[in-house]
Amino acid sequence: MKTLRFETLQEAHIPSILNIENRTNSAPWSERSFRNELDHQHGIFVAAIEDGEVIGYGGVWLVIDEAHITTISIDESHRRQGVGERLMKELLLRAKEKGMVCSTLEVRASNDPAVRLYEKLGYKTTARRKGYYPDNREDALVMWMHNLSEWEPRKG
Ligand SMILES: CC(C)(COP(=O)(O)OP(=O)(O)OC[C@H]1O[C@@H](n2cnc3c(N)ncnc32)[C@H](O)[C@@H]1OP(=O)(O)O)[C@@H](O)C(=O)NCCC(=O)NCCS
């Protein structure tokens, strides 16, 4: 049976993360951006490890009392197996433990899988930012979860 665990970002995870990022994201984060997350004073960054292999990652910035999701990606060959949902729950739980009371994120308007994932967890779309993404001028949806302080991962 495969085992999935979550580890706080370490330097050794970064090469695998960059591989996934460059395959996944049309405007990929640089190596430096990931390195900045290693000792981010107000951030949480987690790698999803299955049988010793990095198969996904995600991060959140802690802005006063808001957990701002900055990125999440699951390697394409491991999608639709519940990993993204478990990773989001891990991030939200860690953010809640650090006293965050709500959570927000931006997502490309066309990114149906991600929008559905966030809706499943309880986020609601509250605004649309026209032409937000510089690479293709796509709109962003702004989504919020206002009740992180009462949120329980099993209910998500
Ligand atoms: C979005 C992403 C993280 C989802 O990860 P995943 O591991 O495949 O998602 P899960 O298997 O945990 O799915 C959880 C829920 O998300 C939704 N979902 C995920 N993929 C979906 C798809 N292709 N179509 C529709 N809904 C989808 C569903 O609600 C699903 O719940 P269900 O299985 O009960 O239907 C993944 O598709 C990904 O890495 N995409 C590329 C990077 C990206 O777009 N990140 C988001 C940036 S804002």
The ligand as an ORCA input file, in Angstrom:
! r2SCAN-3c Opt
* xyz 0 1
  C      -6.071     21.486     -8.740
  C      -5.250     20.272     -8.326
  C      -4.273     20.705     -7.232
  C      -6.201     19.202     -7.759
  O      -5.419     18.149     -7.221
  P      -5.932     16.629     -7.237
  O      -5.042     15.845     -6.353
  O      -6.084     16.137     -8.618
  O      -7.394     16.787     -6.575
  P      -8.174     15.693     -5.703
  O      -8.049     14.349     -6.339
  O      -7.753     15.829     -4.275
  O      -9.675     16.201     -5.890
  C     -10.383     16.862     -4.837
  C     -11.591     17.559     -5.442
  O     -11.155     18.563     -6.371
  C     -12.053     18.623     -7.476
  N     -11.336     18.217     -8.689
  C     -10.028     17.874     -8.784
  N      -9.695     17.628    -10.069
  C     -10.809     17.805    -10.800
  C     -11.102     17.714    -12.195
  N     -10.158     17.363    -13.103
  N     -12.361     18.004    -12.621
  C     -13.309     18.368    -11.730
  N     -13.104     18.454    -10.379
  C     -11.862     18.194     -9.934
  C     -13.178     17.675     -7.140
  O     -14.139     18.397     -6.393
  C     -12.491     16.662     -6.246
  O     -13.385     16.021     -5.376
  P     -14.068     14.620     -5.835
  O     -12.936     13.675     -6.087
  O     -14.921     14.264     -4.664
  O     -14.822     14.929     -7.103
  C      -4.498     19.638     -9.533
  O      -5.415     19.484    -10.602
  C      -3.289     20.442    -10.026
  O      -2.176     20.299     -9.507
  N      -3.513     21.292    -11.054
  C      -2.421     22.074    -11.650
  C      -1.957     23.188    -10.724
  C      -3.098     24.113    -10.367
  O      -3.940     24.436    -11.180
  N      -3.092     24.568     -9.086
  C      -4.076     25.497     -8.589
  C      -3.567     26.884     -8.757
  S      -4.719     28.081     -8.063
*
